[in-house]
Amino acid sequence: MNRLQTKSGSPRSSRAPAAARLTWLDLFRGVAVLVMIETHVFNTFLAAELRGTAAFGLLTGLNGLVAPSFLFIAGYLSGWERRTAPGKPVNYPRRAWRLLGILMLAYALHIPGPEMSQHRWDDALRVGAQFDVLQCIAVSLGVLLALSWLASKLPRRRGEALWWIGVVATAAFVVTGAPLVQSWTGGVVPFRALVNQTTGSLFPIFPWMGFVLLGALAGAWPVRPIHERLAAMIGLAGVAWMCRGTEFSPVSASFFLERAVWVLGLAAVFEWSARFRRPVLLMFAGKNSLTLYVVHLVLISTLVGVGVPSMALPLPLTLGLLAAVALTSLASAYLRGAAAVWWSAQRARRTEAAREFSPAADA
């Protein structure tokens, strides 16, 4: 019997493996966004005296993998689409506008209200221009979109070579260049916020864009057996150990490579586990990650604004706030989805009614 047929003789869909990979990616993203909510709640409200414990140190280490995972997932989708649908036409202007909208939304979450109300314009510019995860994702995906557009202008083979060389070269540039730009204080504040942490940015493109580009490379790479992936991770870990110097910081190459190994390992774990179990809550969170990201940040800012003390709450109260923020964010995502479905249904009904009573229909 043909290998592309099932036992019943019907053709097997060639898209089934791709769909399975997207399923595990939703699971991975759902866990990442929920742990991100925990990270922000604990970092904002947990009492300072509880932060010196071994348990909090372990939690901080685990939380440190959230942002790299989130960035990796965003890039993986871009690379996965390139691998699975190479001939698919792409509306580049539409995607660019969508990324611009995400970038504007990300900056809107950093509107420096207190600084502006007090006429501290320098501080307002510094706070408003800070680069966070969402800005890093938007800019990084914009770079990938530009590379894909350039590649589309060339013959297929040359275009593929341009894309791969461009992604690898850009990743190497932002990772190895991070130590060189970390203390740069020249130029305008928004551009400095883009490239380093001197203005308070947490995730400038040096080196954090590297995780998005790593995800794009992983998504575009043909699926490999687990032993080959394990060998690659061991190789990266060895390179990270060799790169370790006197300084281990968020801009060192060893920092990036170590987290790259962890993220690739987590990706393999979620890909394997999604074959057996896909919890509904985590899948829902993964499919609504942008809404959860925005809503939980707004909720935390609101709690701080109404007087909930920062870095002063005991563990039980912090856990209570975590539950409240997480549940409210999930409920908001559910209501948003329900409203979208209702609106689509209403629009379909209006369209159908217009067709029934149009002069063309009567004719």
PyMOL commands that set and color helices and strands:
alter all, ss='L'
color gray80, all
select helices_A, chain A and resi 16-45+48-50+54-63+66-84+92-108+113-117+121-128+133-152+156-176+178-181+189-195+205-220+226-243+253-273+280-287+289-305+315-356+359-362
alter helices_A, ss='H'
color red, helices_A
deselect
rebuild
show_as cartoon
